[in-house]
Amino acid sequence: MVRRVLLLLLLGIGLQISLKAQTIDTVHIIMPYGSDTTCPGIQLNFSATHTTPSDTVIAYHWYTNTTYTGVSIDSFHTTALSDGDSVYCWLVYRNILGVLDSVRSATIIIHRSSSIAPRVAISLIVGSNPGCAGHLLKFLALPVNGGDSTLFQWYINSIPVAGEDSITFSRIFSAGDTVSCQMISNSLCSAPFNDTVMSPGIPVIHDSLTAAISIIVARNPICAGSHDTFYATTANTGYGYSLSWYVDSTLIPAALGPTYPTDSLVNHDLVYCILNAPDACVINHTTVSNPITMTVISLAATSAYAVLTAGSNPGCLDSPVTFVGHFLNFSHTQPPVYTWYVNGLPVLAGDSVLTRYYLNNDILTYKVYDTSGGCFALDTVRSPGIVMLRDSTPATPLLSLIGDLLVVNNGGHYKWYLDSTLIPGAINQTYHPGPLGGYYFVIKDSAGCPSLPSNVIYIALTSVKNIQTGGLTVYPNPTSGKLNMDWGQVKAKMSIDVYDMTGKIVDHEVFLNASGSQANLSQLPAGEYFIEVADQDGNKGKFKITKTQ
């Protein structure tokens, strides 16, 4: 059984062992012909080949008897092997997905002997036999235990050919010639065998040839516009043959060799190749290959878009927004890869739903990347950018009690609350409290973003006498400084308090036995103020005024 395995190695076939039987990743190692059994101390040469070109080879690790040799290239040369030693190779590579992986070759068992019979065989390496008359043939000698200074002599019809003493022999032969080669070995372990041996002879046969051609294609079906390549294999062509490629009976002038690369095929195109073999010894000078009917799949128009499902835009900075990504015409059997971007930077991958907070003018996009290998106009698409319009949360407002009037310190849209219950219809900047309890309010800005609740003012007394203000005149309003108050013919003791919007008294004046007064507000900054007028009986009246610059 061991000898049969070694024979396969000698023929250059190479055996493979893969740790991952489900993949095609393999590494082959081979020894040259004739090195199955060697003399002790003779250098042995091994070479390794990885079978998946798309992978990135990192290193070939050679082992003898399960011990790493330190050699990490694709060939291994050594004189240190003994009879029964083993050799194999571990390949370390990175596959097409970028994942680090490894695979092990077959194991070659080494055979050493101190007495090996020399022998030689020959092989045709150029031309064909049987073949046409007048065609060059080239033979190669394959020595076994020939030593390091092997001598060769080539023979035709058992007659040595002068000057032909290299490892190869080429010429135009006559029909019926028999080619053979003599080898003289200088190997130290050839004794007690004869060191001069003759190869078996190969008769040269001249005969008519029947040309043949077949073609295969790299991929079928393919996507429209995809690159594809056709390959032609010929036999018995004789000298001077040529190839012509056709698509639906139309000659492709630029395709003259054994390959036809193209990216212009359409569905149902019929591709074939014609072999033209003018050599006189070829029976059929024109031969048509097998035809290949192409299936070309149209490209689907793909797109991606995002739909807002929770939250709002425009909206508030402190409010989350949820988008759901959608796509059109991608594969549903093998979903694509999703990635969300904000301002061009990835924020979430692998999920079609995104919930997050945004800054004003953030730009949201949704990318879809196909993994199915289907036929798409674009295998990667992005949704149109969505500009997020966000408004800041209004500053927390201040509530003041001016006399019996609740006053808000800044403008906006108001919602008043009594003991956490919304007061229907209370939407103004001021509010006259009714029932006893805790009052506060919330402001919403123009974008609808609510502030935090204001401070709470607890009202325990609401019964306050009001001045009859029908005869009280306050002017001008707005005013740039001077403010006149006139309460007609009645003379009374009156006090005047000026409040800012925070409830702070900024001016106080008292008038005795007067029917009017004038307040000077020139020193106050521009803004809104409340004027509270009170008489000696405790009656009060309030007026809202605007101070200009």
C-alpha positions as CSV (number, residue, x, y, z in Angstrom):
1,M,0.0,0.0,0.0
2,V,2.9,2.4,0.9
3,R,4.5,1.7,-2.5
4,R,1.2,2.6,-4.3
5,V,1.0,5.9,-2.5
6,L,4.6,6.6,-3.3
7,L,4.0,5.8,-7.0
8,L,1.3,8.5,-7.1
9,L,3.8,11.0,-5.6
10,L,6.4,10.1,-8.2
11,L,3.9,10.8,-10.9
12,G,3.5,14.3,-9.5
13,I,-0.1,13.8,-8.6
14,G,0.4,14.7,-4.8
15,L,-2.0,13.7,-2.1
16,Q,-3.9,16.1,0.1
17,I,-5.3,16.0,3.6
18,S,-7.6,18.9,4.6
19,L,-8.6,19.6,8.2
20,K,-11.8,21.2,6.8
21,A,-13.4,18.7,4.5
22,Q,-16.3,21.1,3.8
23,T,-14.0,23.6,2.1
24,I,-11.8,23.4,-1.0
25,D,-8.8,24.9,0.7
26,T,-6.0,22.4,0.3
27,V,-2.2,22.3,0.1
28,H,-0.3,19.7,-2.0
29,I,3.3,18.6,-1.5
30,I,5.3,16.6,-4.1
31,M,8.7,15.0,-4.7
32,P,10.3,14.8,-8.1
33,Y,10.1,11.5,-10.1
34,G,12.6,8.9,-9.0
35,S,13.1,10.1,-5.4
36,D,10.8,7.5,-3.7
37,T,13.8,5.5,-2.5
38,T,17.1,7.3,-2.2
39,C,20.6,6.8,-0.9
40,P,21.4,8.0,2.6
41,G,22.7,11.7,2.6
42,I,21.2,12.5,-0.8
43,Q,19.3,15.9,-0.9
44,L,15.6,15.6,-1.2
45,N,13.5,18.4,-2.6
46,F,9.9,19.1,-1.7
47,S,7.5,21.7,-3.1
48,A,4.1,22.9,-1.8
49,T,1.2,24.4,-3.7
50,H,-2.0,26.0,-2.3
51,T,-5.1,25.4,-4.4
52,T,-7.2,28.5,-3.7
53,P,-5.6,31.6,-5.4
54,S,-8.1,34.0,-3.7
55,D,-6.5,33.3,-0.3
56,T,-3.5,35.2,1.0
57,V,-0.7,32.8,1.9
58,I,1.1,33.8,5.1
59,A,3.6,30.9,5.5
60,Y,4.3,27.3,4.6
61,H,5.5,25.5,7.8
62,W,7.4,22.3,7.0
63,Y,7.6,19.4,9.5
64,T,9.7,16.3,9.7
65,N,8.5,13.6,12.2
66,T,6.0,16.2,13.6
67,T,8.8,18.6,14.4
68,Y,8.8,22.1,12.9
69,T,11.9,22.6,10.7
70,G,11.8,26.4,10.8
71,V,11.3,26.5,7.0
72,S,8.4,28.7,6.0
73,I,8.5,29.1,2.2
74,D,6.9,26.9,-0.5
75,S,9.9,24.6,-0.9
76,F,11.9,22.4,1.4
77,H,15.4,20.9,0.7
78,T,17.2,18.6,3.1
79,T,19.9,15.9,3.3
80,A,19.1,14.9,6.9
81,L,16.2,12.5,6.4
82,S,16.5,8.9,7.3
83,D,14.6,5.8,6.3
84,G,11.0,5.9,7.8
85,D,11.0,9.7,8.4
86,S,7.9,11.6,7.5
87,V,7.4,15.0,5.9
88,Y,4.3,17.2,5.7
89,C,3.5,20.9,5.4
90,W,1.1,23.2,7.3
91,L,-0.2,26.2,5.3
92,V,-1.2,29.3,7.2
93,Y,-3.3,31.7,5.1
94,R,-6.0,34.4,5.3
95,N,-9.1,33.5,3.3
96,I,-11.2,35.8,1.1
97,L,-13.2,37.0,4.1
98,G,-10.0,38.1,5.9
99,V,-10.2,35.2,8.4
100,L,-6.9,33.6,9.5
101,D,-7.0,29.8,8.8
102,S,-4.7,26.8,8.2
103,V,-4.6,23.5,6.4
104,R,-2.3,20.5,6.4
105,S,-0.9,18.5,3.4
106,A,-0.6,14.8,3.0
107,T,2.4,13.0,4.7
108,I,5.3,11.6,2.6
109,I,7.2,8.6,4.1
110,I,10.9,8.6,3.3
111,H,12.6,5.5,2.1
112,R,16.4,5.3,2.3
113,S,18.6,2.3,1.2
114,S,22.3,1.7,0.9
115,S,21.8,-0.4,-2.2
116,I,19.5,0.9,-5.0
117,A,19.4,-0.4,-8.6
118,P,19.8,2.5,-11.1
119,R,17.2,2.8,-13.7
120,V,16.0,5.3,-16.3
121,A,12.8,6.0,-18.2
122,I,12.0,8.5,-20.9
123,S,8.9,10.7,-21.5
124,L,7.7,12.8,-24.5
125,I,7.4,16.4,-23.3
126,V,6.9,18.3,-26.6
127,G,4.8,17.1,-29.6
128,S,2.5,14.1,-29.8
129,N,3.0,10.4,-30.6
130,P,1.3,9.2,-32.7
131,G,1.7,12.5,-34.6
132,C,2.3,14.1,-37.9
133,A,5.3,13.6,-40.1
134,G,7.8,16.5,-39.9
135,H,6.8,17.5,-36.4
136,L,9.4,18.1,-33.7
137,L,9.4,15.8,-30.8
138,K,11.2,16.3,-27.5
139,F,12.0,13.6,-24.9
140,L,13.1,13.9,-21.3
141,A,15.2,11.3,-19.4
142,L,13.9,10.4,-15.9
143,P,16.8,8.9,-13.9
144,V,16.4,6.9,-10.7
145,N,19.6,6.8,-8.5
146,G,21.7,8.4,-11.2
147,G,24.0,10.1,-8.7
148,D,25.1,13.7,-8.8
149,S,27.1,13.4,-12.1
150,T,24.8,11.3,-14.3
151,L,25.8,10.6,-17.9
152,F,23.3,10.2,-20.7
153,Q,23.5,8.9,-24.2
154,W,20.4,8.9,-26.6
155,Y,19.8,6.2,-29.1
156,I,17.7,5.9,-32.3
157,N,17.0,2.3,-33.3
158,S,19.6,1.1,-30.8
159,I,22.3,3.3,-32.5
160,P,23.8,6.1,-30.3
161,V,23.3,9.6,-31.7
162,A,26.5,11.6,-31.6
163,G,26.5,14.6,-29.4
164,E,23.1,13.8,-27.7
165,D,24.3,13.4,-24.1
166,S,22.0,15.8,-22.2
167,I,18.9,15.0,-20.1
168,T,16.7,16.0,-23.1
169,F,16.7,14.9,-26.8
170,S,14.7,16.6,-29.6
171,R,14.5,16.3,-33.4
172,I,12.2,15.5,-36.3
173,F,12.0,11.7,-36.4
174,S,11.1,9.2,-39.1
175,A,8.1,6.9,-38.8
176,G,9.1,3.7,-37.1
177,D,12.1,5.2,-35.2
178,T,12.5,3.9,-31.7
179,V,13.9,6.3,-29.2
180,S,15.8,5.2,-26.0
181,C,18.3,6.5,-23.5
182,Q,21.3,5.0,-21.8
183,M,22.2,6.2,-18.3
184,I,25.5,5.7,-16.4
185,S,25.1,6.3,-12.7
186,N,27.8,7.5,-10.3
187,S,25.7,6.9,-7.2
188,L,27.7,5.5,-4.2
189,C,24.8,3.2,-3.3
190,S,24.3,1.6,-6.8
191,A,26.4,-1.5,-6.0
192,P,26.2,-4.4,-6.4
193,F,23.9,-3.4,-9.4
194,N,25.1,-2.5,-12.8
195,D,25.7,1.3,-13.0
196,T,24.9,1.4,-16.8
197,V,21.2,0.9,-17.7
198,M,19.0,1.5,-20.7
199,S,15.5,2.9,-20.8
200,P,12.6,1.2,-22.5
201,G,12.3,2.3,-26.1
202,I,9.4,4.4,-27.4
203,P,8.5,3.8,-31.1
204,V,7.6,7.0,-33.1
205,I,4.4,6.6,-35.0
206,H,3.2,8.9,-37.8
207,D,-0.5,8.9,-38.4
208,S,-3.3,11.2,-39.5
209,L,-4.8,13.3,-36.7
210,T,-8.4,14.1,-35.9
211,A,-8.5,17.6,-34.4
212,A,-10.8,18.2,-31.4
213,I,-11.9,21.2,-29.5
214,S,-14.1,21.8,-26.5
215,I,-14.9,25.0,-24.5
216,I,-16.0,25.8,-20.9
217,V,-17.0,29.0,-19.3
218,A,-16.0,30.3,-15.9
219,R,-19.5,31.3,-14.8
220,N,-23.0,30.6,-16.1
221,P,-25.5,32.2,-15.3
222,I,-24.0,35.6,-14.8
223,C,-25.3,39.1,-14.1
224,A,-25.7,41.6,-16.9
225,G,-22.4,43.5,-17.5
226,S,-20.4,41.0,-15.4
227,H,-16.9,39.9,-16.6
228,D,-16.8,36.2,-17.8
229,T,-14.1,34.1,-19.5
230,F,-14.4,31.2,-21.9
231,Y,-11.6,28.6,-22.2
232,A,-10.9,26.4,-25.2
233,T,-9.1,23.0,-25.0
234,T,-7.7,21.5,-28.2
235,A,-6.1,18.2,-29.2
236,N,-4.4,16.9,-32.3
237,T,-4.2,20.3,-33.9
238,G,-1.0,19.8,-35.9
239,Y,1.1,22.9,-36.9
240,G,-0.3,26.4,-37.6
241,Y,-3.8,26.0,-36.1
242,S,-5.9,29.0,-35.1
243,L,-9.0,29.7,-33.1
244,S,-12.0,31.9,-33.9
245,W,-14.7,32.8,-31.3
246,Y,-18.3,33.5,-32.2
247,V,-21.3,34.9,-30.3
248,D,-24.6,34.2,-32.1
249,S,-22.7,33.5,-35.4
250,T,-20.9,36.9,-35.1
251,L,-17.1,36.6,-35.2
252,I,-15.3,38.3,-32.4
253,P,-12.2,39.7,-34.2
254,A,-10.2,40.5,-31.0
255,A,-10.6,37.0,-29.6
256,L,-7.9,34.9,-31.2
257,G,-6.4,32.7,-28.5
258,P,-7.6,29.9,-26.3
259,T,-9.4,32.3,-24.0
260,Y,-12.3,34.7,-24.7
261,P,-12.9,37.3,-21.9
262,T,-16.0,39.4,-22.2
263,D,-18.4,41.6,-20.3
264,S,-20.9,42.3,-23.1
265,L,-23.0,39.2,-23.2
266,V,-26.8,39.3,-23.1
267,N,-29.4,36.6,-22.2
268,H,-29.5,33.6,-24.5
269,D,-26.3,34.5,-26.3
270,L,-24.8,31.3,-27.9
271,V,-21.0,31.2,-27.7
272,Y,-18.8,28.7,-29.6
273,C,-15.2,28.4,-31.0
274,I,-14.0,27.2,-34.3
275,L,-10.7,25.4,-34.6
276,N,-8.9,25.9,-38.0
277,A,-6.1,23.2,-38.4
278,P,-4.4,23.5,-41.9
279,D,-1.7,20.9,-41.2
280,A,-1.8,18.3,-43.9
281,C,-1.9,15.4,-41.5
282,V,-5.1,16.6,-39.8
283,I,-8.2,15.0,-41.3
284,N,-10.7,17.6,-40.2
285,H,-9.3,21.1,-40.9
286,T,-12.3,22.9,-39.4
287,T,-13.9,21.8,-36.2
288,V,-16.7,23.5,-34.2
289,S,-16.7,23.3,-30.4
290,N,-19.6,22.6,-28.2
291,P,-21.9,25.6,-28.0
292,I,-22.7,27.3,-24.6
293,T,-26.0,29.1,-24.1
294,M,-25.6,31.9,-21.6
295,T,-28.1,32.9,-19.0
296,V,-27.6,36.6,-18.3
297,I,-29.7,38.0,-15.5
298,S,-30.9,41.6,-15.6
299,L,-29.7,43.9,-12.9
300,A,-32.3,44.8,-10.3
301,A,-32.6,48.5,-9.4
302,T,-31.8,48.7,-5.7
303,S,-32.5,51.4,-3.2
304,A,-32.7,52.1,0.5
305,Y,-34.7,54.5,2.6
306,A,-35.5,55.2,6.3
307,V,-38.9,55.7,7.8
308,L,-39.4,57.7,11.1
309,T,-41.6,55.5,13.4
310,A,-41.2,57.1,16.8
311,G,-40.4,60.7,17.9
312,S,-40.5,63.7,15.6
313,N,-38.4,65.7,13.2
314,P,-38.2,68.7,13.8
315,G,-38.1,67.8,17.5
316,C,-36.3,68.4,20.8
317,L,-32.7,67.6,21.7
318,D,-33.8,65.5,24.7
319,S,-36.3,63.4,22.7
320,P,-35.2,60.1,21.1
321,V,-36.2,59.3,17.5
322,T,-36.6,55.9,16.0
323,F,-36.0,55.1,12.3
324,V,-36.6,51.8,10.5
325,G,-34.5,51.1,7.4
326,H,-36.0,49.6,4.3
327,F,-34.6,48.4,1.0
328,L,-36.0,47.5,-2.4
329,N,-35.0,44.6,-4.7
330,F,-32.3,43.1,-2.5
331,S,-32.4,39.4,-1.6
332,H,-34.8,38.4,1.2
333,T,-33.5,34.9,1.5
334,Q,-30.1,36.2,2.5
335,P,-30.6,39.6,4.0
336,P,-28.1,42.3,3.3
337,V,-25.9,44.0,5.8
338,Y,-27.3,47.2,7.4
339,T,-25.2,50.1,8.7
340,W,-26.5,53.4,10.1
341,Y,-24.4,56.6,9.7
342,V,-24.6,60.0,11.4
343,N,-22.6,62.7,9.7
344,G,-20.8,60.0,7.7
345,L,-19.6,58.0,10.8
346,P,-21.1,54.5,11.5
347,V,-23.2,54.4,14.6
348,L,-25.0,51.0,14.3
349,A,-24.4,47.9,12.2
350,G,-26.5,44.7,11.7
351,D,-29.9,46.1,12.7
352,S,-32.5,47.8,10.6
353,V,-33.9,49.8,13.6
354,L,-32.1,52.7,15.0
355,T,-33.2,54.7,18.1
356,R,-31.0,57.6,19.3
357,Y,-30.8,61.2,20.3
358,Y,-29.6,63.8,17.7
359,L,-28.0,67.2,17.6
360,N,-29.3,70.0,15.4
361,N,-28.4,69.5,11.7
362,D,-27.2,65.9,12.2
363,I,-27.4,64.1,8.9
364,L,-28.7,60.5,9.1
365,T,-28.1,57.9,6.3
366,Y,-28.9,54.2,6.0
367,K,-26.5,51.9,4.0
368,V,-27.5,48.5,2.6
369,Y,-24.8,46.0,1.4
370,D,-25.8,42.8,-0.5
371,T,-24.2,39.6,0.6
372,S,-26.2,37.1,-1.6
373,G,-24.2,37.7,-4.8
374,G,-27.3,38.5,-6.7
375,C,-27.6,40.6,-9.8
376,F,-28.1,44.2,-8.7
377,A,-27.4,47.6,-10.4
378,L,-25.7,48.5,-7.2
379,D,-24.8,46.0,-4.5
380,T,-24.3,48.9,-2.0
381,V,-26.8,51.7,-1.7
382,R,-27.4,54.5,0.8
383,S,-30.7,56.2,1.7
384,P,-31.1,59.9,1.0
385,G,-29.7,61.9,3.9
386,I,-32.2,63.0,6.6
387,V,-31.4,66.4,8.2
388,M,-32.3,66.3,11.9
389,L,-33.7,69.6,13.1
390,R,-33.5,69.7,16.9
391,D,-34.4,72.5,19.3
392,S,-32.8,73.0,22.7
393,T,-34.8,72.6,25.9
394,P,-36.1,76.0,27.1
395,A,-34.5,77.3,30.3
396,T,-36.4,76.4,33.4
397,P,-38.9,79.3,34.0
398,L,-39.4,81.2,37.2
399,L,-42.9,81.8,38.7
400,S,-43.6,84.8,40.8
401,L,-46.5,86.0,42.9
402,I,-47.2,89.7,42.4
403,G,-50.0,90.6,44.7
404,D,-52.6,88.0,43.9
405,L,-51.3,87.4,40.4
406,L,-49.0,84.5,39.3
407,V,-46.5,85.8,36.7
408,V,-44.1,83.9,34.4
409,N,-40.7,85.5,33.9
410,N,-40.3,84.8,30.1
411,G,-42.4,84.2,27.0
412,G,-43.6,81.1,25.2
413,H,-46.5,78.8,25.1
414,Y,-47.8,78.1,28.6
415,K,-49.4,75.2,30.4
416,W,-50.5,75.9,34.0
417,Y,-50.9,73.2,36.6
418,L,-52.5,73.0,40.0
419,D,-51.2,70.2,42.2
420,S,-49.9,68.4,39.1
421,T,-53.2,68.7,37.3
422,L,-53.4,70.6,34.0
423,I,-55.6,73.7,34.3
424,P,-57.7,73.8,31.1
425,G,-57.6,77.0,29.1
426,A,-54.8,78.5,31.2
427,I,-52.3,79.5,28.5
428,N,-51.3,83.1,29.3
429,Q,-48.2,84.5,30.9
430,T,-50.2,85.5,34.0
431,Y,-52.8,83.6,36.0
432,H,-55.2,84.6,38.8
433,P,-55.1,81.6,41.2
434,G,-58.5,80.2,42.3
435,P,-58.5,77.2,44.6
436,L,-55.9,76.8,47.2
437,G,-52.9,74.6,46.4
438,G,-49.5,74.5,44.6
439,Y,-49.3,76.2,41.2
440,Y,-46.6,75.8,38.6
441,F,-46.3,75.9,34.8
442,V,-44.3,74.6,31.8
443,I,-43.2,76.6,28.8
444,K,-43.1,75.2,25.2
445,D,-41.0,76.9,22.6
446,S,-41.9,77.4,19.0
447,A,-40.7,73.9,18.1
448,G,-42.9,72.4,20.9
449,C,-39.9,71.5,23.2
450,P,-41.1,71.7,26.8
451,S,-39.1,73.2,29.7
452,L,-38.7,71.6,33.1
453,P,-41.5,72.6,35.5
454,S,-41.1,76.0,37.1
455,N,-40.9,76.5,40.9
456,V,-44.1,75.8,42.8
457,I,-46.0,78.6,44.6
458,Y,-48.5,77.5,47.2
459,I,-51.6,79.7,47.4
460,A,-53.2,79.8,50.9
461,L,-55.2,83.1,50.6
462,T,-57.0,84.3,47.5
463,S,-59.5,86.9,48.9
464,V,-58.0,90.3,47.9
465,K,-60.1,93.4,47.3
466,N,-59.6,95.0,43.9
467,I,-59.6,98.7,43.1
468,Q,-62.3,99.7,40.7
469,T,-60.0,100.4,37.8
470,G,-62.6,101.8,35.4
471,G,-61.5,105.4,36.3
472,L,-57.8,104.6,36.6
473,T,-55.7,105.6,33.6
474,V,-52.1,104.5,33.1
475,Y,-50.2,106.0,30.1
476,P,-48.2,106.0,27.9
477,N,-47.9,102.2,27.5
478,P,-45.3,101.3,26.2
479,T,-43.2,104.0,27.8
480,S,-39.6,105.0,27.5
481,G,-39.4,106.3,31.1
482,K,-42.2,108.5,32.4
483,L,-45.4,106.7,33.4
484,N,-48.6,108.7,34.3
485,M,-51.3,107.4,36.5
486,D,-54.6,109.3,36.9
487,W,-57.5,108.2,39.1
488,G,-59.8,111.1,38.4
489,Q,-61.3,113.6,40.9
490,V,-61.0,111.3,43.9
491,K,-58.0,112.3,46.1
492,A,-56.6,109.4,48.2
493,K,-53.5,108.0,49.7
494,M,-52.0,105.6,47.1
495,S,-48.8,103.4,47.0
496,I,-47.3,102.3,43.8
497,D,-45.0,99.2,43.5
498,V,-43.2,98.3,40.2
499,Y,-42.3,94.6,39.8
500,D,-40.1,93.0,37.2
501,M,-41.1,89.6,35.7
502,T,-39.3,87.7,38.5
503,G,-41.5,89.3,41.1
504,K,-38.8,91.6,42.4
505,I,-39.9,95.2,43.5
506,V,-37.8,97.6,41.5
507,D,-39.5,100.9,42.4
508,H,-41.8,102.0,45.3
509,E,-43.6,105.3,45.7
510,V,-46.3,106.7,48.0
511,F,-48.7,109.6,47.2
512,L,-50.8,111.4,49.9
513,N,-54.1,113.1,49.1
514,A,-53.5,113.0,45.3
515,S,-55.6,112.2,42.3
516,G,-52.7,111.1,40.2
517,S,-49.0,110.5,40.1
518,Q,-46.1,110.0,37.8
519,A,-43.5,107.2,38.1
520,N,-40.0,107.6,36.5
521,L,-38.9,104.2,35.0
522,S,-36.0,105.6,33.0
523,Q,-33.5,103.8,35.1
524,L,-35.0,100.4,34.4
525,P,-33.9,98.2,31.5
526,A,-36.3,97.5,28.7
527,G,-38.8,94.8,29.3
528,E,-42.1,94.0,30.8
529,Y,-43.2,95.1,34.3
530,F,-46.2,95.0,36.5
531,I,-47.5,98.2,38.3
532,E,-49.4,97.5,41.5
533,V,-51.5,100.3,42.9
534,A,-52.9,100.1,46.4
535,D,-55.1,102.5,48.4
536,Q,-55.3,103.1,52.2
537,D,-58.2,100.6,52.4
538,G,-56.1,97.7,51.0
539,N,-57.7,97.6,47.6
540,K,-55.3,96.8,44.9
541,G,-55.1,97.0,41.1
542,K,-52.4,95.7,38.6
543,F,-51.3,96.8,35.2
544,K,-48.8,95.3,32.9
545,I,-46.6,97.8,31.1
546,T,-43.8,97.6,28.6
547,K,-40.6,99.7,29.1
548,T,-38.7,100.6,25.9
549,Q,-35.2,102.0,25.5
